[in-house]
Amino acid sequence: MEMELTALHWIYVVFIALIIGFMVKRRDTTLICIIGIFLLALVATGSLASSISGIFNSFIFAITELMSTILIISIIVAMSTVLTKSGINDVMIAPFAKFIKNPTLAFWVIGIVMMVISWFFWPSPAVALLGAVLLPVALRAGLPALGVAMAMNLFGHGIALSGDFIIQAAPKLTGDAASIPVGDVIAASIPLVITMGVVTTLSAFILLKRDMKLGRIKADNEGFVQDQTMSENLLTLGQKKFFAVFIPIAFLLDVVALSILKLQGGDATALVGGTAVFILLILSLVAHKQQGLEKSTAYLIQGFQFGFKVFGPVIPIAAFFYLGDSGFNQIIGDYLPKTSLGIVNDLGAALAASVPLTKEIAAVTLTGIGAITGLDGSGFSGISLAGSVAKLFGTAIGGGTATLTALGQITAIWVGGGTLIPWALIPAAAICNVSPFELARRNLLPVTIGLAVTTIVAMFLI
């Protein structure tokens, strides 16, 4: 599997290292990303004008790719605002507050519920369904917003998405690439998903509790919580109770519709978002009466302001990383080698071709390939490559294809599907009103520990 690497590939690698380094040092990466985009375009086209245009075009591409996420977050925030102003939110969270009494219960209950819902409908709509209701409960129980985001993120975009046991989109892609049945991939992934999930979430929780005890992370008793309590006397208690029942039923009907119509991903998110818009409009008209028309627009404006404020810092880094996948041809043009599968996939293939083959090295290499191909932030773009490399390695070492395939799939999705790449974990970060970059930093050590342990376990299973 010989792969031609060009100057474009090495520039991309250098800037990945720079971006990671700046993030670790808690410095802004916008300038680094823009310089990286400019240099990639300049080396590819040799044109100064095209390179400058490439920066703007990459931003447009990133915004287009992220738009559905921006919209769902903006709409959910707008709906949450009217829930808070009207006092419905207080009535809705009362039942949960009875059994989520402390930060520990908040972390694990939110995480497990998020995982179960994500198995059926994928994480993005699950974040939208859970965030507005359970976040205030967790904050009042003493769990910081960052901890809530970590729980939703690790259990949803990590455990649920990497296994994908119900929808089975991920194991179908990797299984087809490895020429093995989907059932084999799922069976092989179960012990690895369990290992990765248990190790990562326990590590994250232990580190979170340690930092809370040391005062490095404080419970969010200011700002956001205050916003949650600023209700106005807009509805009677009876009306609040009615809507506190009506709204969960509306979203439960969404869940039923998702199951019956077999909607997932973007279609599932759209249904949840549309429902939230209707709820926003109904509540605005009932709560504000004569001013309902104007207030509904005002709430939407607040939501959109929040959405674009949160996404603003992420667009440059997303624009850079999209160049590692199909975005390169659309933004800059067809300047990669004819055999190229995209910069990140080329790097993964080159790694696979440059290592000797034993089961230990095969496992480490599949983890490396999964991590590299996950850098584009989708999690799914590189899993077909992981499957094909797993087939090659499994044939060479005389077995273990299914385990290697599952390992590559799990790694790619944990890295790129929404626990380490900042714009991929924006849904959880935005709902919890925390920085996606800070969330990525918090996830880095637990996910790294989990990947190391999971790779070692895979070596014994091959």
C-alpha positions, 0 to 999 in steps of 0.5 A, spaced: 500 500 500 505 505 497 502 512 498 506 518 495 506 523 500 508 531 497 510 537 501 502 538 502 502 532 506 508 534 510 505 542 511 499 539 514 503 534 519 507 540 521 501 545 522 497 539 526 503 539 531 503 546 532 495 547 533 495 541 538 501 545 541 498 551 542 491 548 544 495 545 550 498 551 552 491 554 552 493 559 546 488 561 541 489 557 534 486 562 529 492 565 526 496 558 526 490 555 522 489 561 517 497 561 516 496 553 515 490 554 510 494 560 506 501 555 505 497 549 503 493 553 498 500 557 496 504 550 495 498 547 491 496 553 486 503 557 486 498 563 486 498 568 491 491 571 489 488 563 489 491 562 496 488 569 499 481 567 496 482 560 499 482 562 506 475 566 505 473 559 501 475 555 506 471 559 511 465 558 507 466 551 506 466 550 514 460 554 515 456 550 510 458 544 513 457 546 520 450 550 519 446 544 521 449 544 528 449 551 528 442 552 527 440 546 532 444 549 537 441 556 536 434 554 536 435 549 542 438 555 546 432 560 544 427 555 546 431 554 553 431 562 554 423 562 553 423 556 558 427 559 563 423 566 562 416 563 563 418 559 569 417 552 565 424 550 566 423 550 574 417 545 573 420 541 568 427 539 572 423 538 579 422 531 578 430 530 576 432 534 582 429 529 587 434 523 585 440 527 582 442 530 589 450 530 588 455 531 582 457 524 582 450 522 580 449 527 576 455 525 572 453 518 571 446 519 570 446 524 565 452 520 561 448 513 561 442 516 559 445 520 553 449 513 551 442 510 551 439 515 547 445 516 542 445 508 541 438 509 537 438 516 534 446 518 534 449 523 539 447 530 536 439 530 537 441 526 543 444 532 546 439 537 544 434 533 547 437 532 554 441 538 555 436 543 556 432 539 561 438 536 565 443 541 565 440 546 570 439 539 574 446 538 574 448 545 575 444 545 582 447 538 584 454 541 584 456 538 577 460 544 573 457 545 566 464 542 564 463 536 567 456 535 564 459 537 557 464 531 558 459 526 561 454 527 554 460 528 550 464 521 552 458 517 553 454 519 547 460 521 541 464 516 545 461 510 547 455 510 543 457 512 537 464 508 536 460 502 537 454 504 533 450 497 535 443 499 533 444 503 527 450 500 525 452 505 520 460 505 522 460 497 523 457 497 516 462 501 513 468 498 516 466 491 515 465 492 508 472 495 507 475 489 511 470 484 507 467 481 513 460 481 516 457 487 520 456 482 525 463 480 526 465 487 527 460 488 532 462 482 536 469 484 536 468 491 538 464 489 544 469 488 549 473 494 546 468 499 546 467 496 554 474 497 555 475 504 552 468 506 555 470 504 562 477 506 562 475 513 559 469 515 563 472 513 570 479 517 568 475 523 566 471 522 572 477 521 577 480 527 574 474 532 574 473 530 582 480 531 583 480 538 580 473 540 583 476 538 590 483 542 588 478 548 586 481 548 579 474 547 576 468 550 580 461 549 580 457 554 576 453 557 581 454 564 578 452 567 571 449 561 567 445 558 574 443 565 575 440 566 568 436 559 569 433 562 575 431 569 572 424 567 571 418 572 570 411 571 572 408 570 565 404 564 566 400 561 571 402 555 575 397 551 571 400 553 565 407 551 567 405 544 569 401 543 562 407 545 558 412 542 563 408 535 561 407 537 554 414 539 552 417 532 554 411 529 550 412 532 544 420 530 544 418 523 546 413 523 540 419 525 536 423 519 539 417 515 536 417 518 529 425 517 529 424 510 530 418 508 526 421 513 520 428 510 521 431 517 521 438 518 523 443 523 523 441 530 520 434 528 519 433 526 526 437 533 528 432 536 523 426 533 526 428 535 533 430 542 531 423 543 528 419 541 534 423 546 538 421 551 533 414 550 534 415 549 542 418 556 542 413 559 537 407 556 542 410 559 548 412 565 546 405 567 543 402 564 550 406 567 555 407 574 551 400 574 548 400 581 545 407 581 544 408 574 542 410 575 535 415 580 536 418 576 542 418 570 538 423 573 533 427 576 539 428 569 542 430 567 535 435 572 535 438 571 542 439 564 540 442 565 533 447 570 537 449 565 542 450 560 536 455 564 532 458 567 538 460 560 540 462 557 533 466 563 531 472 561 534 471 554 531 470 556 524 478 557 522 480 551 525 475 547 522 476 550 515 484 548 516 482 540 518 477 540 512 482 541 508 485 534 510 479 530 507 474 532 501 474 539 502 481 540 499 478 539 492 472 543 493 476 549 497 483 549 493 482 544 487 485 538 484 492 538 486 493 532 490 496 526 487 491 522 482 491 516 487 490 520 493 484 519 498 485 525 502 491 528 506 489 525 512 487 518 509 494 518 505 498 519 512 494 513 515 496 509 509 503 511 509 503 509 516 500 502 515 505 501 509 511 503 513 511 498 519 513 491 520 507 486 521 506 483 528 500 483 532 502 488 537 505 492 531 498 491 527 494 493 533 498 500 535 498 501 527 491 501 527 490 505 533 495 510 529 491 510 523 484 511 526 487 517 530 490 520 524 484 519 519 479 522 525 483 528 525 478 531 520 473 531 525 468 527 522 470 520 525 467 516 519 471 519 513 477 514 515 474 508 518 473 505 511 481 505 510 481 502 517 477 496 515 482 495 509 488 496 513 485 491 518 484 486 512 491 487 510 494 486 516 489 480 518 491 476 512 499 478 513 499 475 521 494 470 520 487 472 523 485 478 528 481 482 522 475 483 526 478 485 532 483 490 528 477 493 524 473 494 530 480 497 534 481 502 528 473 504 528 473 505 535 479 510 535 477 514 529 470 515 532 473 517 539 478 522 536 474 525 530 467 523 532 466 528 537 471 528 543 477 531 541 476 535 535 474 542 537 468 543 532 466 536 533 464 536 540 461 543 539 454 541 540 455 538 547 460 544 549 454 549 546 448 547 550 453 547 556 455 554 555 463 552 555 469 553 551 469 547 546 477 548 546 477 547 554 472 541 553 477 538 548 483 539 553 479 536 559 478 530 554 485 529 552 488 525 557 482 520 559 481 519 552 489 518 551 489 513 557 483 509 554 486 508 547 492 506 550 489 500 554 484 498 549 490 497 544 493 493 549 487 489 550 486 488 543 493 485 542 491 479 547 484 479 543 487 478 536 
